[in-house]
Amino acid sequence: MRGDQRMSRAVVALVAVLFPALFLLACDAQELSGKLTIAGSTTVLPINQECANILMERNPDLRITVSGGGSGHGIKAVGAGDIDIGAASRDIKEEEWKRYPDLNPFVIAKDGVAIIVNTENDINELTTDEISKIFAGEIKNWKEVGGKDAEIRVITREVGSGTRETFEKFVMKPYGREMAVRASVKPSNGEVKATVATDRNAIGYISLGHVDESVKALKIDGVEPTVENVLSGRYPLSRNLYLITKGEPSPLEKAFIDFVLSTEGREIVEKLGFIPVTTPTPTASPSATQTSTPTPTPTPTPAATQPGYEAIFFAATVLFALFLVRRKR
C-alpha cells in the first residue's frame, strides 16, 4: 500500500512539473501568424526572400513583405519604426547609431565584394591601385592596364548602398580617391551585373553571392574572390551581413531571424553563394565610437531546433507508462 502511495505521489509530482512545460511546448509548436515587413540591402534580399517564402508556405496565416532599397534605407526605416526588420550589408555608421541608439543588429552571414567585367574582356586581374584609379576616372582605357584599346565604362552603386560603402572603404579611401562623376549608377547588384554582362567594356562591383557565369570576377592583387579566401582574410573586400530590429525583436521578428540562423537557414545562405556564420550571434548596440567592434550577446535558439510535437509525444508516453506501472501494482 505504501509503495502505491509513493508511486501515486511521484506521478502527481511528475505531472505537476511536466504539464506547464508541455503547455509551453504546444504553444511553440503552433503556426506563426501575423505580418512582417523587411527592407534594405539588395545583397541580403535573396536570403530574406527565400526564407520568407519557406516560412509563409509552412504558415498560411503569415504574411512577410520583403523589399530592397539599399542598406541605408533599411537602417533608416527600421530605426524610424517604418518596418519591422532592416537588412544591411555594411556596419552601422556612427551617425546612424546616434540617431537610432536602439538599433539591434544580428550578423547572419559574411560576404565578399567582387570586381566584375564582361566575359569577353581579356583582363583577369587588377591591383587595388589600378581598380581605384579606374573608378576615380584616372585610368580611362583598357589598354592602360594591359587590355584592348577601348574606353572603360564604370558602373557603380547608389549612395547608401552597403556594397558601395564596402567598395569605397577598401578600394577608394585608402588612396584618397573619390568615385568618378561620369560613373553610371545602378540601384542593385542585379542591375550592375546585367549591365556588365551586356557591355564588353564595362566594369563594376557586386556581392560575391551574386556572381555567376554571366560575368567574370577578377583577381585583386593576385587573390581570387572565393569563399575560402574571404574566410582566411586573404581577399580584402569582405563584410558582415545584418538583420536589424528596433530594440529587442518581437516574437515574430525573432522567429524570422532564428530561422535564418538555423541549420536550414544557413543552408539557404550557402546555396545563394554567401558564407554562413558558424557561431550565429546577435551583436549588441555598441556606443557610437565602437561600431566596428560590437559586443556579442548570447546566441539565440534557432527556430529549427526548438522542441515541438516530438517532445510533447515523448513526455506523454512517459506519463502513460508510469500510469500503467501504477495500475499493475
Secondary structure, 3 states (H helix, E strand, C coil): CHHHHHHHHHHHHHHHHHHHHHHHHHHHCCCCCEEEEEEECCCCHHHHHHHHHHHHHHCCCEEEEEEEECHHHHHHHHHCCCCCEEEECCCCCHHHHHHCCCEEEEEEEEEEEEEEECCCCCCCEECHHHHHHHHHCCCCEHHHHCCCCCECEEEEECCCCHHHHHHHHHHHHHHCCCCCCCCEEECCHHHHHHHHHCCCCEEEEEEHHHCCCCCEECEECCECCCHHHHHHCCCCCEEEEEEEEECCCCHHHHHHHHHHHCHHHHHHHHHCCCEECCCCCEECCCCCCCCCCCCECCCCCCHHHCCCHHHHHHHHHHHHHHHHHHHHC
